[in-house]
Amino acid sequence: MTVGALTVLVIANVMSNRVLPAAWYVPWNLAVAVGITVLGLRIVSPQAMGLAEWRRGLAWGLTILVLTTGVLLLAVTMPAFNSLYHDRRVSRSFPELAYQALVRIPLGTAVLEELAFRAVLPALFAVRWGVLRGCVIASACFGLWHVLPALGLNRVDPTATSVFGRGAGGVAVAVVFAVAGTMLGGLAWCWIRYRARSVLATILAHVATNSVGYVIAWFVTR
């Protein structure tokens, strides 16, 4: 079953990043999220995947959302971090802002990635290797999940271009950095998921990081 879940995620990653048009991103990823959750429930319980204690997860998630928003707003005032918000992927139109922050990121990205890498995979891996090693392996998979998106990072983010450089060498360094960074982030979110005993906590944390960050970048780059 674990191999099946990993196979589904590999196919889903290639499809959403290289095959399907942008309009399919949200419905496709929601379908994958449902499918991989059903696969996981055939082996482990809802409690093992953090799908039971929603009230506790909501409390943790809202707290993290508020704290994250404060940190992101503070970063805007710091020259060293302000440049990180100058991303060419940020649209200048308000309808696109609303779609990205309220639909694409929460439903298309956060729900799938949290269910896959903080709920299903850690629980499946924990059956054989225990919770700690299960979280490490799931977080390594989360890092690899970002290889395809990271291939274009140097083209869309001026900060990435200046730090990693251009050409094949710059792309390679950017990919390694993205994989390592998201793996470490995945480990931190796994810790939150298990402390909160609910994947809802990290779904909201993910929305805070990505959606709030996108909104701030929209205002900065206007």
N, C-alpha and C positions, 0 to 999 in steps of 0.2 A: 504493500500500500504506500509506503514511503517513496519507493521508486516511481510509482504512479503519480504521486503528488508532485514530485520533482519534474517529471516529464511534462505534466500539465503546465507547470510554471515556465519551463524552458520554451515550450510552444507559445504560450501566452506572451512571453517577453518579446520573442521574434515577431509575432503577429502585430503587437501593438506598436513596436518601434520601427518595423521595416515593411509591413505589408498593408495593414488596414489604414483607411483614410482617417483623418483626425476626428471626424464626426462619429466614428465607431468606438472611440477610445473609452468613453464612460460605459455604454451598454456592454461592450466586450469585457471590460475589467470587472464589472459587477457580476456578469455571468460566470467568469472564472472564479471570483470570490465565493460565489454560491457553490460552484462545483467542487472546489478544493475543500471547503468546509464540510460538505457532505461526505467526501472521501475520508476526512479526518474523523468524523463522527462514527465511522464504521469500525474504528479501532479504539479510540479514546473517548472519554466522557466530555460533556460540555464544560464541567468544572475544570477538567485538566487543560482545556483550551482557553479558559478565561471567559466563557460564554454564559456565566450564571449570575455573578454578583454585579449587576448593572448599576445599582445605586452607589455602591462603593467606587466603582469605576468612574461614574459621573463626577463624584466629589473629587477624586484624584485628577481626572482630566480637566475639569474646570479650573482647579488650582494651578495646574501646569500651564494651561492656556493663558491665564492672567499673568503669571510670572514670565512666561516666554514673550508675551506681548511687551511687557516692560523692558526686558533685555533687548529686544529688537529695536524698540524705539530709542533706547539709550545708545545703541550702536550707530544710529543715524547721525548722532551728534559728534561721533569720533571719526576724524579723517581716515584713520587706519582701516575702519570698517565700512565707512560710508560708500567707498568705491565698490564694495561687494554688491550693492543694490543696482548698479548700472549694468543691467543684463539686457541684451538685445531681444530676448524672448518675451520681455514684458510689453504687452500691447499698449497703445496710447488711447484706445477707445474705452469708454465706460462700460458698454455692454459686454465687451470682451473681458474686462476686469471682473465684472459680476459673474460671468460664466466660469472663469478660471478659479476665482476665490470661493464661490458658493456651490459649484457643481463639479467641475473637472477635478480639482484637487481633492475635495472631501470624498466624493463618490467614486471617481475614477482612479485615484492614486491611494489615498489614505486607507480606505476600506479594504481594498485588495491586499496592499502590502502589509497592513497590520494583521489581518486574518491569516495571511500566508506565513509571515515570518515572525510573528509574535504569538500566534495562537496555534495554528495547525502544525507547522514543522517542529517547533520546540517540543510540543507534546508528543509527536510521533517519535522524534529522536530520543526523547527522555525515556520512552518505554524500554529502549535497549541500552542507552548509555547514561541515563540519569539527567536530571534537570540542568546542571551546570554545563556539561558537555553538549547537551541538546541545544542549549542557548548559543553556545559558541559555534556549533556547526550551522545552526539556522542563521546566525548573524553573518557567517562567512558566505552563505548562500545569498543573503541580502546584499552583501558587497558585490558579488558577481552579477546580481540582478541589474546593477547600475553600469555594467560595462558598455552596453550599446548606447545608452543616453550620453555617457561620458565621452564617446568618440567625437562628438561635435561640440564639446564644451569650449574648446579654444576659439571656435568661430563666433560664438554668441556671447561670451563673457570676457570683456576687456581685461578684467583682473586676472582671469585664468591665462589669457594670452601673454600678459606681462610677466606672470610668475613662471609659467611652464614653457613659454616660447612657442614658436610655430613649427610646422613640419611634422614628420613622423615621430621624431624624438619627443617633441612637445606633447603630441597626442598620447604617446605611450606613458609619459610621466603623469599626465592629467588622469588617465584611466587608472593607474596604480594608486594615485592620490584619492580618487573618487571611491575605489573599491575599499581601500583601507579606512577612509573616513566613514563611509556608510556602514562598514562592519563594526567599527567602534560605536557609532551611533546606535546600531542595532542591538549591541550588547547592553547599552545604557537603557534602551527602551524595553528590552527583555526584563531587566531588573525592575523597571517600573511596572511592567505587566504582572510580574509575579508578586511584587509588593502590594499592588492594588487588587490582585486576584481577579482582574478584569481587563480584557483587551480594549474595552471602551476607553480606558484611561489613555492608552497609547494612540488610539484613533484620534482623540481630541488633541493630544500632544502633537501628533503629526499635522493635523489641520492648523494648529497654532503656528508651528514652524513654517509650513509651506504657504498656507493661505494668507496669514498675517504678513509674512515676509513679502509675498507677492503684492499685497495692497500697499505696503510701505514703499516697495520698489516702484510701483506705479506713480506714486506721488513724487518720489525723488527724481524719476526720469522724465517727468512731464516738462 
